[in-house]
Amino acid sequence: ALGIKHLRYFAGWADKIHGKTIPTENTSTMAMTIHEPVGVVGAIIPWNFPILMMMWKVAPLIACGCTAVVKTSEKTPLTALLIAKLIKDAGFPAGVINVVSGFGPDCGAALAKHPDVDKVAFTGSSAVGHKIVQYSAESNLKKVSLELGGKSALIICDDADLDQAADAAHVGLFLNHGQCCCASSRIFVDAKIHDKFVEKCIERAKAIKMGTEEGAFQGPQVDSIQFNKVMGYIDAGKQEGAKCVLGGKRSGDKGYYVEPTIFTNVTDGMMIAKEEIFGPVMQLMKFDTVEEAILRANSSNYGLAAGVCSTNIAKAMGIAKRLQAGTVWINSYDDFDAALPFGGYKESGWGREKGEYALENFTEVKMIQFPINNYH
Protein backbone atom coordinates (compact mmCIF):
# COMPACT_ATOMS: atom_id res chain seq x y z
CA ALA A 1 0.00 0.00 0.00
CA LEU A 2 2.80 2.44 0.85
CA GLY A 3 4.51 1.70 -2.46
CA ILE A 4 1.30 2.41 -4.41
CA LYS A 5 0.80 5.67 -2.51
CA HIS A 6 4.36 6.66 -3.41
CA LEU A 7 3.76 6.03 -7.11
CA ARG A 8 0.55 8.05 -7.07
CA TYR A 9 2.17 10.90 -5.19
CA PHE A 10 5.05 11.32 -7.65
CA ALA A 11 2.77 10.86 -10.65
CA GLY A 12 1.31 14.15 -9.52
CA TRP A 13 4.73 15.82 -9.71
CA ALA A 14 5.50 14.79 -13.30
CA ASP A 15 4.03 17.96 -14.86
CA LYS A 16 4.91 20.34 -12.03
CA ILE A 17 8.72 20.32 -12.15
CA HIS A 18 9.79 23.75 -13.33
CA GLY A 19 12.40 26.44 -12.94
CA LYS A 20 12.26 30.17 -12.30
CA THR A 21 12.63 33.47 -14.08
CA ILE A 22 15.26 35.51 -12.28
CA PRO A 23 15.59 39.31 -12.39
CA THR A 24 19.13 40.45 -13.19
CA GLU A 25 21.10 43.64 -12.72
CA ASN A 26 21.21 44.10 -16.49
CA THR A 27 17.63 44.97 -17.43
CA SER A 28 18.39 44.31 -21.10
CA THR A 29 18.66 40.58 -20.47
CA MET A 30 16.34 37.87 -19.30
CA ALA A 31 17.39 34.82 -17.30
CA MET A 32 15.64 31.63 -16.39
CA THR A 33 16.34 28.20 -14.96
CA ILE A 34 15.04 24.87 -16.18
CA HIS A 35 15.24 21.52 -14.43
CA GLU A 36 16.50 18.69 -16.63
CA PRO A 37 16.71 14.95 -15.93
CA VAL A 38 20.04 13.97 -14.42
CA GLY A 39 20.18 10.99 -16.81
CA VAL A 40 20.81 7.33 -16.09
CA VAL A 41 20.34 6.47 -12.42
CA GLY A 42 21.86 3.46 -10.72
CA ALA A 43 19.34 2.67 -7.98
CA ILE A 44 20.75 0.23 -5.41
CA ILE A 45 18.09 -0.95 -2.98
CA PRO A 46 18.17 -3.04 0.24
CA TRP A 47 16.38 -6.18 1.32
CA ASN A 48 14.37 -5.03 4.33
CA PHE A 49 11.53 -3.28 2.41
CA PRO A 50 12.18 -4.42 -1.17
CA ILE A 51 8.98 -3.12 -2.80
CA LEU A 52 8.82 0.17 -0.95
CA MET A 53 12.52 0.94 -1.35
CA MET A 54 12.23 0.37 -5.10
CA MET A 55 9.31 2.80 -5.25
CA TRP A 56 11.22 5.39 -3.19
CA LYS A 57 13.79 5.46 -6.01
CA VAL A 58 11.83 4.69 -9.18
CA ALA A 59 8.78 6.93 -8.64
CA PRO A 60 10.62 10.27 -8.33
CA LEU A 61 13.24 9.51 -10.98
CA ILE A 62 10.54 8.62 -13.52
CA ALA A 63 8.67 11.82 -12.65
CA CYS A 64 11.88 13.74 -13.37
CA GLY A 65 12.34 12.03 -16.76
CA CYS A 66 15.30 9.80 -15.89
CA THR A 67 15.98 6.17 -16.73
CA ALA A 68 17.19 3.61 -14.21
CA VAL A 69 19.12 0.44 -13.62
CA VAL A 70 17.79 -1.01 -10.36
CA LYS A 71 20.15 -3.34 -8.52
CA THR A 72 18.37 -5.46 -5.92
CA SER A 73 19.75 -7.18 -2.85
CA GLU A 74 20.82 -10.77 -3.39
CA LYS A 75 18.59 -11.63 -0.40
CA THR A 76 15.36 -10.36 -2.04
CA PRO A 77 15.65 -10.38 -5.86
CA LEU A 78 12.19 -11.61 -6.88
CA THR A 79 9.91 -8.68 -6.05
CA ALA A 80 11.78 -6.24 -8.31
CA LEU A 81 11.72 -8.73 -11.18
CA LEU A 82 7.94 -9.04 -10.81
CA ILE A 83 7.59 -5.25 -10.72
CA ALA A 84 9.74 -5.07 -13.87
CA LYS A 85 7.26 -7.37 -15.60
CA LEU A 86 4.39 -5.16 -14.48
CA ILE A 87 6.25 -2.11 -15.80
CA LYS A 88 6.65 -3.84 -19.16
CA ASP A 89 2.99 -4.88 -19.19
CA ALA A 90 2.01 -1.27 -18.46
CA GLY A 91 3.64 -0.17 -21.71
CA PHE A 92 6.83 1.52 -20.56
CA PRO A 93 9.35 1.84 -23.41
CA ALA A 94 12.14 -0.74 -23.33
CA GLY A 95 15.17 0.43 -21.38
CA VAL A 96 13.46 2.98 -19.16
CA ILE A 97 13.47 0.77 -16.05
CA ASN A 98 15.96 -2.09 -15.95
CA VAL A 99 16.51 -4.57 -13.12
CA VAL A 100 19.70 -6.50 -12.40
CA SER A 101 20.18 -9.12 -9.71
CA GLY A 102 23.52 -9.75 -8.09
CA PHE A 103 25.89 -9.26 -5.20
CA GLY A 104 27.17 -5.90 -4.06
CA PRO A 105 30.95 -6.33 -4.46
CA ASP A 106 30.65 -7.18 -8.16
CA CYS A 107 27.25 -6.09 -9.51
CA GLY A 108 26.73 -3.06 -7.25
CA ALA A 109 30.30 -1.87 -7.57
CA ALA A 110 30.20 -2.16 -11.37
CA LEU A 111 27.07 -0.01 -11.45
CA ALA A 112 28.56 2.61 -9.13
CA LYS A 113 31.75 2.80 -11.22
CA HIS A 114 30.16 2.74 -14.67
CA PRO A 115 30.97 5.85 -16.75
CA ASP A 116 27.54 5.87 -18.41
CA VAL A 117 25.73 6.08 -15.08
CA ASP A 118 25.10 9.72 -14.17
CA LYS A 119 23.79 9.24 -10.66
CA VAL A 120 23.72 6.58 -7.93
CA ALA A 121 20.87 6.48 -5.41
CA PHE A 122 21.83 4.02 -2.69
CA THR A 123 20.05 2.70 0.38
CA GLY A 124 22.02 0.42 2.69
CA SER A 125 24.74 0.37 5.30
CA SER A 126 26.98 3.32 6.08
CA ALA A 127 30.03 1.15 5.38
CA VAL A 128 28.90 0.52 1.81
CA GLY A 129 27.84 4.17 1.50
CA HIS A 130 31.49 5.16 1.97
CA LYS A 131 32.41 2.80 -0.87
CA ILE A 132 29.75 4.27 -3.18
CA VAL A 133 31.30 7.72 -2.71
CA GLN A 134 34.73 6.25 -3.38
CA TYR A 135 33.53 4.59 -6.59
CA SER A 136 32.06 7.89 -7.77
CA ALA A 137 35.37 9.64 -7.15
CA GLU A 138 37.27 6.91 -8.99
CA SER A 139 35.02 7.11 -12.06
CA ASN A 140 33.07 10.06 -13.46
CA LEU A 141 32.18 11.94 -10.25
CA LYS A 142 28.57 10.87 -10.69
CA LYS A 143 26.10 12.42 -8.32
CA VAL A 144 25.35 10.38 -5.21
CA SER A 145 22.45 10.30 -2.76
CA LEU A 146 22.65 8.01 0.25
CA GLU A 147 20.10 6.72 2.75
CA LEU A 148 22.22 4.83 5.25
CA GLY A 149 22.20 3.29 8.70
CA GLY A 150 21.06 4.68 11.99
CA LYS A 151 21.15 4.32 15.75
CA SER A 152 18.17 6.50 16.43
CA ALA A 153 17.43 8.01 19.83
CA LEU A 154 13.97 8.23 21.40
CA ILE A 155 13.77 10.52 24.46
CA ILE A 156 11.00 9.78 26.97
CA CYS A 157 10.50 12.81 29.20
CA ASP A 158 9.12 12.63 32.74
CA ASP A 159 5.87 14.31 31.64
CA ALA A 160 5.20 11.87 28.77
CA ASP A 161 1.96 9.96 28.43
CA LEU A 162 3.53 6.60 29.27
CA ASP A 163 1.11 4.49 27.25
CA GLN A 164 1.57 6.69 24.20
CA ALA A 165 5.35 6.68 24.71
CA ALA A 166 5.49 2.91 25.14
CA ASP A 167 3.49 2.47 21.94
CA ALA A 168 5.94 4.73 20.09
CA ALA A 169 8.93 2.84 21.46
CA HIS A 170 7.35 -0.52 20.63
CA VAL A 171 6.60 0.33 17.01
CA GLY A 172 9.86 2.21 16.66
CA LEU A 173 11.94 -0.80 17.63
CA PHE A 174 9.99 -3.94 16.74
CA LEU A 175 8.53 -2.90 13.37
CA ASN A 176 9.62 -5.31 10.61
CA HIS A 177 11.36 -7.55 13.17
CA GLY A 178 13.71 -4.67 14.06
CA GLN A 179 15.04 -4.63 10.50
CA CYS A 180 14.48 -0.91 10.00
CA CYS A 181 17.19 1.69 9.40
CA CYS A 182 15.49 4.29 11.60
CA ALA A 183 14.63 1.90 14.46
CA SER A 184 14.46 3.62 17.86
CA SER A 185 17.29 1.50 19.17
CA ARG A 186 18.53 3.96 21.83
CA ILE A 187 15.65 4.79 24.14
CA PHE A 188 16.54 7.38 26.79
CA VAL A 189 14.10 7.33 29.70
CA ASP A 190 13.91 9.89 32.49
CA ALA A 191 15.04 8.16 35.67
CA LYS A 192 11.89 9.28 37.52
CA ILE A 193 9.62 7.21 35.26
CA HIS A 194 12.10 4.55 34.13
CA ASP A 195 10.75 1.56 36.03
CA LYS A 196 7.11 2.16 35.09
CA PHE A 197 8.10 2.66 31.46
CA VAL A 198 10.11 -0.58 31.42
CA GLU A 199 7.05 -2.46 32.69
CA LYS A 200 4.92 -1.10 29.85
CA CYS A 201 7.56 -1.98 27.24
CA ILE A 202 7.81 -5.53 28.57
CA GLU A 203 4.02 -5.88 28.58
CA ARG A 204 3.81 -4.91 24.89
CA ALA A 205 6.74 -7.04 23.81
CA LYS A 206 5.34 -10.10 25.57
CA ALA A 207 2.14 -9.74 23.54
CA ILE A 208 3.94 -9.95 20.18
CA LYS A 209 2.59 -12.77 18.05
CA MET A 210 5.37 -14.42 16.08
CA GLY A 211 5.11 -16.32 12.81
CA THR A 212 4.21 -15.75 9.18
CA GLU A 213 0.46 -16.30 9.30
CA GLU A 214 -2.12 -13.51 9.20
CA GLY A 215 -2.15 -11.48 12.41
CA ALA A 216 1.50 -12.15 13.26
CA PHE A 217 3.55 -9.04 14.10
CA GLN A 218 7.08 -10.45 14.06
CA GLY A 219 8.50 -12.90 11.55
CA PRO A 220 11.99 -14.37 11.14
CA GLN A 221 15.15 -12.42 10.43
CA VAL A 222 15.97 -12.37 6.73
CA ASP A 223 18.63 -15.12 6.76
CA SER A 224 21.20 -16.96 8.88
CA ILE A 225 23.74 -14.15 8.48
CA GLN A 226 21.41 -11.58 10.00
CA PHE A 227 20.15 -14.03 12.64
CA ASN A 228 23.69 -14.78 13.83
CA LYS A 229 24.55 -11.08 13.83
CA VAL A 230 21.58 -10.25 16.05
CA MET A 231 22.31 -13.13 18.44
CA GLY A 232 25.93 -11.94 18.60
CA TYR A 233 24.79 -8.49 19.72
CA ILE A 234 22.52 -10.02 22.36
CA ASP A 235 25.47 -12.03 23.71
CA ALA A 236 27.62 -8.89 23.70
CA GLY A 237 25.00 -6.98 25.67
CA LYS A 238 24.90 -9.67 28.34
CA GLN A 239 28.69 -9.89 28.54
CA GLU A 240 29.11 -6.12 28.84
CA GLY A 241 26.76 -5.91 31.83
CA ALA A 242 23.41 -4.90 30.39
CA LYS A 243 20.41 -6.57 32.06
CA CYS A 244 18.27 -8.69 29.73
CA VAL A 245 14.77 -8.34 31.19
CA LEU A 246 12.97 -10.07 28.32
CA GLY A 247 13.87 -12.54 25.59
CA GLY A 248 17.51 -12.85 24.64
CA LYS A 249 17.25 -16.24 22.96
CA ARG A 250 16.27 -17.92 19.74
CA SER A 251 12.54 -18.52 19.44
CA GLY A 252 11.73 -22.14 18.58
CA ASP A 253 13.98 -24.48 16.62
CA LYS A 254 12.85 -23.70 13.07
CA GLY A 255 13.44 -20.52 11.12
CA TYR A 256 15.54 -17.51 12.07
CA TYR A 257 13.28 -16.25 14.85
CA VAL A 258 14.69 -14.09 17.64
CA GLU A 259 12.68 -13.52 20.80
CA PRO A 260 11.62 -9.90 21.32
CA THR A 261 14.45 -8.74 23.56
CA ILE A 262 14.70 -5.83 26.00
CA PHE A 263 17.85 -4.66 27.78
CA THR A 264 18.03 -2.25 30.71
CA ASN A 265 21.10 -0.89 32.54
CA VAL A 266 22.58 -0.05 29.14
CA THR A 267 25.43 2.47 29.04
CA ASP A 268 26.59 4.53 26.10
CA GLY A 269 29.87 2.68 25.64
CA MET A 270 28.30 -0.75 25.15
CA MET A 271 28.29 -2.30 21.70
CA ILE A 272 24.50 -2.60 21.70
CA ALA A 273 24.26 1.15 22.39
CA LYS A 274 26.62 2.17 19.59
CA GLU A 275 26.14 -0.20 16.65
CA GLU A 276 23.16 -0.83 14.41
CA ILE A 277 21.72 -4.22 15.41
CA PHE A 278 18.93 -4.48 12.82
CA GLY A 279 16.93 -6.88 14.93
CA PRO A 280 14.25 -7.03 17.68
CA VAL A 281 16.55 -5.83 20.48
CA MET A 282 15.49 -2.81 22.57
CA GLN A 283 17.93 -0.76 24.66
CA LEU A 284 16.55 1.29 27.58
CA MET A 285 18.88 3.90 29.08
CA LYS A 286 18.29 6.21 32.04
CA PHE A 287 18.92 9.97 32.06
CA ASP A 288 18.60 12.62 34.79
CA THR A 289 18.27 15.87 32.83
CA VAL A 290 16.95 16.78 29.40
CA GLU A 291 20.26 18.46 28.56
CA GLU A 292 22.05 15.19 29.29
CA ALA A 293 19.62 13.26 27.09
CA ILE A 294 20.14 15.63 24.15
CA LEU A 295 23.93 15.45 24.40
CA ARG A 296 23.89 11.67 24.59
CA ALA A 297 21.40 11.38 21.74
CA ASN A 298 23.67 13.51 19.54
CA SER A 299 26.84 11.60 20.46
CA SER A 300 26.28 8.97 17.73
CA ASN A 301 27.96 9.01 14.32
CA TYR A 302 24.48 8.46 12.90
CA GLY A 303 21.64 10.95 12.50
CA LEU A 304 18.83 9.32 10.57
CA ALA A 305 15.88 9.74 12.90
CA ALA A 306 14.89 10.48 16.48
CA GLY A 307 11.86 10.88 18.68
CA VAL A 308 10.61 12.83 21.69
CA CYS A 309 7.73 11.95 23.99
CA SER A 310 6.34 14.73 26.16
CA THR A 311 2.91 16.26 26.84
CA ASN A 312 4.53 19.72 26.73
CA ILE A 313 4.70 20.54 23.01
CA ALA A 314 6.95 23.58 23.55
CA LYS A 315 9.41 21.38 25.42
CA ALA A 316 9.21 18.64 22.79
CA MET A 317 9.77 21.12 19.95
CA GLY A 318 12.72 22.64 21.76
CA ILE A 319 14.30 19.21 22.09
CA ALA A 320 13.47 18.26 18.49
CA LYS A 321 15.22 21.34 17.11
CA ARG A 322 18.44 20.40 18.91
CA LEU A 323 18.52 16.75 17.84
CA GLN A 324 20.93 16.04 14.98
CA ALA A 325 18.61 13.89 12.90
CA GLY A 326 16.82 14.21 9.58
CA THR A 327 13.46 13.13 11.01
CA VAL A 328 12.12 13.75 14.51
CA TRP A 329 8.79 12.26 15.56
CA ILE A 330 6.98 13.73 18.57
CA ASN A 331 4.72 11.40 20.58
CA SER A 332 4.80 8.87 17.74
CA TYR A 333 7.30 6.91 15.67
CA ASP A 334 7.57 5.45 12.15
CA ASP A 335 4.69 7.59 10.88
CA PHE A 336 5.47 7.73 7.14
CA ASP A 337 3.84 9.72 4.35
CA ALA A 338 4.92 9.99 0.71
CA ALA A 339 4.92 13.81 0.95
CA LEU A 340 7.36 13.98 3.87
CA PRO A 341 11.14 14.00 3.26
CA PHE A 342 13.32 11.29 4.79
CA GLY A 343 17.09 11.23 5.11
CA GLY A 344 19.92 11.62 7.55
CA TYR A 345 22.57 13.80 9.11
CA LYS A 346 26.19 12.74 9.54
CA GLU A 347 26.94 9.13 8.50
CA SER A 348 23.26 8.42 7.90
CA GLY A 349 23.40 9.81 4.41
CA TRP A 350 23.22 12.58 1.82
CA GLY A 351 20.05 14.03 0.33
CA ARG A 352 16.41 13.26 1.01
CA GLU A 353 14.00 10.61 -0.21
CA LYS A 354 10.24 11.18 -0.48
CA GLY A 355 8.35 14.40 -0.88
CA GLU A 356 9.24 17.35 -3.10
CA TYR A 357 12.82 17.27 -1.80
CA ALA A 358 13.39 13.91 -3.53
CA LEU A 359 13.10 15.60 -6.93
CA GLU A 360 16.39 17.38 -6.27
CA ASN A 361 18.14 14.00 -6.42
CA PHE A 362 17.23 13.44 -10.06
CA THR A 363 17.44 16.83 -11.77
CA GLU A 364 20.12 19.21 -13.01
CA VAL A 365 19.49 22.95 -12.89
CA LYS A 366 20.37 24.79 -16.10
CA MET A 367 20.48 28.60 -16.35
CA ILE A 368 19.61 30.20 -19.70
CA GLN A 369 20.18 33.90 -20.33
CA PHE A 370 19.53 36.01 -23.43
CA PRO A 371 19.30 39.70 -24.45
CA ILE A 372 15.96 41.42 -24.90
CA ASN A 373 17.15 44.83 -26.16
CA ASN A 374 16.68 44.30 -29.92
CA TYR A 375 12.93 44.78 -30.14
CA HIS A 376 13.08 48.26 -31.80
N, C-alpha and C positions, 0 to 999 in steps of 0.2 A: 504493500500500500504506500509506503513512504517513497519507494522508487517511482511509482506512477505519479504521485504528487509532484515529485521533482521534475519529471518530464513535462507535466502540464504547466508547471510554474515557468520553466525556461522557454517553453513554446511561446509563452506570452511576451518574452523579451526579444524574440527573433526580429521583429520589425520596429523595435524601439531603441536600438543601439545607434547612437548618433554623436556627432561632435559638437563644436561650438563655433560661433563667429566671434572674433576677438578684436575689439577696438585697438588701433595702434597709434603711436605718436604721429606717424606720417598719415595725414588724412587723405592723401591721394592714393592710398593702397587699401586693399581689403585682405583680411586674413581669416582663415578658418582651419578647423581640425576635422579630420575624419578618422573613424576607427576601422581598421582593416583586420581581417583574420591573421593570426600569427602564423598560420600554415599547418604543417604536419605536426600533430601532437602525439608523443609517446605517453600513453596513460598506463601507469603501472599500479595495479590495485591489489589489496590484501585479501586474506581469506576469511576474516571474521564477519564481514557483512558483504558477501560477494556481489549480490544484485545491487544493493544500495550504493556501494562504493563505485560500481561501474556507472550508475546513473549520475552520481556526484561529478564525475568527469565528463561523460559523454553528453549529457543534456546541455550544459553551458557551452561546450566547445562547438556543438552543432549549431546552437543559436547564434554563435559568433561567426559561423561560416568556415570552420576548420575541418580538417579530416583527422582521423585518428588510427593509431595502431594500439590496441588494448592488449597489454600483457597481464595475464591472470596469474594468481598464485598456483603453484604446483599442487597445493592441497585442495583447491576448489576450482578446477578448470571447467566443469560441465555447464554451470549456469551461464557463463558468458558465451559459450558456444551456442546454447539454445537461444539466447537473446540475439546473437548474430543471425541465426536463421530467421527469427521474427523480423529483424531489420531488413533482411533480404526480401521476405514475404511482403513487407510493407511497401516495397518499391524503391528503396534507397538505391541510388546509382552504385555500381560496383566500385569498390575502393574507397568509399567514404568512411565506413567503419570496418576495421579489420581486427581480427582477434588472433593472437598467437598464444600457445600454451608452452610453458617451459620453466626452467629453473632460473633463479635470479642471477647467479654468477656467470652464466653464459647468455641466456636469452635476454634477461633484463639489462645486463651490462652492454650487450651489443646494441640494444635499442637506445640506451642513454648515450652511447658514443657515436651513433650513426650520424654522418654529416648531413643527411637529407632530412633529419628530424629537427624541427625548429624549436621545439618546446617539450620538456618532460614534466608531467604532472604525476607526482609520486605520493602514495600513501603507504606507510610502513614504519619500520623501526628507525630510530634516530641514527643508529650505526650505519644502516644502509643509506640513509639520507645524506650523510657525509660523503659516501662513495658517489652518489648521484651528482653532487656538486663537483666532485673531483673529475668525474667522467665528462661533465660539461666543459670544464676548464681544459681538459686534455684534447677536446675535439673542436667544436665550432662555437663555443660559448653560448650554446642554446639556453633559452630562458628556462628557469626551473621554479616550480612551486612545490612545496613540501608540506604534507600533513603527517606529523611524526608522533612519537611516543609521548607518554605523559605519566606523571605521578601526582595526580590532582588532589588538592587540599579541599576539605569541607570543614568549615568552622561552625561549631554548634555553640552559640552564646548561651549565657545563663538565663536569658529571658525568652528562649526559643519555645515554641509549642513542641513539646517533646514527641508527640505522636507524629506530627507533620515532619519534624526533623528526622525521626527514625525511618519514616517512609522514604524520605529523600536519600538518606544514607543507604538504605536497603536497595533501592533501585539503582542508585549511583554505583554501587559496588557489584551487585549480583546479576545485573542485566547481562544477557548473553553469556552466562556462565563465567562472568568476570572478564571475558575476552573483549574488552572495550578500551580504546585508546584513552578516553577521558574518564575512566573509572575513578570514583572518589576513594582512592586507595590510601589516603592519609586523612583520617578523620580526627580533627582536633576538638576536644570536648572540654568545656569549662569544668574545672575540678568540682565546683559546687553541685553540678548536676550529673557528674560522670557516672556514678553507680546506677542511678535510675535509667540513664540513657542506655547503658550497657544491657540492662535487663530487657529493654524494649527491642534492642537490636537482636539479642539472642532469641526472643520470642518470635520475631519475624523470620529469622533464619531457620529456626526449627520447623516452621510451617511450610518450608519450600518443598514442593512436590518434584521429585526427580524422575527423569525418564524421557522418552521421545513421543509418548502418546499425547493426545489432546488434553489440555489442562495442565500439563507439566510446565514448570517454570525454568528448571535447570536441566540441561542435557549434558552429554559428555564433553570433555575437552576435544579439540579438533583431531589430535593424533597422539601417538606415544611420546613424541618429542615434547610436545607442550605439556602433556600429563606429567612426565618426569621432571620437567622444569618447575612446574607448580609444586610438586611434592618436595623438590629440593629446597624451594623457598620456605615451605612449611617447616622442614627439618632445620633450616638455618634459623628461623624465628625461635624455635624451641631451644636450640643450642645457645643462642645469644641472650636468652633470659626473658623473652617475651612469654606471657602467660596465655596458653591456648585454652579459652573458655568454652569453645564449641568446635566440633569437627576435628580437623587435623589429620584425617586418614582417607584412604581410598574408600569409596562407597561401593559395596558389592564386590564381586569377583569377575564381572564381565563388563567390557567397555571401559572407557577412560573417564570414569566418574570420580570427582573429588567432592568429599563432604563439604557443605558450606562451612567455612572456617572463620572464626573470630579470634583475634589476638588483642589482649590488653597489656598494660605495662610496656608498651612499645616506646623506645627512645629513638631520637632522630638519627643516631649513628648506625642503627641496625640495618642489615641488608634489606629486610622486608619494608623498611621505611624509606629507603633510597631508590630501589630498583623497581622497574615495572614488572609486576608478577604476571599479569594477564590471566588471572584465574580467580576463583571464588574465595578470596582470602582478604578479610577485612582487618585493618589496623586501627585501633582506637588509642588516642594519645591525649593525655591531660595537658591543660594549660591553666595558668593563673590569671593572666591579664590579656586583654584583646591585643595590646601592642605586641606582646610575646607571640601570640598566635599568628599575627600578620607576618612578623619577622621569620618565624619558622616556616610558614606556608611559602614564603618567597625564597627560602634557602635552597630550593631544588634547582637543578639545571633545566628542568622542564617548566613549561608554562602553557599547557594546552587548555585546561579548564580549572574551575574552582567553584566553590559554593559557600553560601553564608545562610545560617538559619537564625533568625531573630524576629521578634514581634515588633521591634522598633525599626521602621523602615529607614529613618534617617541614619541610624547606627549601621544598619546593613548596607546602605548605599555608601556610607563613608568607608566601610571596610572593603567593599567591592572595588571602589576606585583605586585602592592602594594595592590590590592583589595583582601580581604580574602574571596574568593569564588572559588568553584571547576570548574566553567565555566565562562569565560568572553567573551562576543561577542563585536566586534568592528564594529561600523556602521551597525549593523544588530541586530536581536534578534530572538530567537527560531529557529535557523537554525540547524536542527538535521541531523545526519548521523550515520548509524549503526557502523561505524569504530571509532567514536569519543567517548571517555569516558565521563561519566556523573555521578556526585556525589558531595557531599558537604563538606564544612569545618564546624567546630563547631557543633551546634545542628541540622545541616542539614544532618548529617549522617556519616556512616562509609563505606569505600570501594567505588568502582566505577562500574556502569553498563555500558554496551555497549563497543565495541572495544575489543582489546586484553586484556586490564586490567580486564575486566569482568571475564576472565578465572580464575583469581586468587581467585575469590570467591568460586569456586567449585572444587578446587584441593588441595591435600596434597602433600608436597614435601618430598620424601623419599631419604635418602642418603644410597648408598650401596658401601662398600669398601672391597677389597680382595687382598691377596698377589699375586705377579707375579714373585717370585724369585725361583720357583721350576721347571724351564723349562730345567735344565741341565740333 
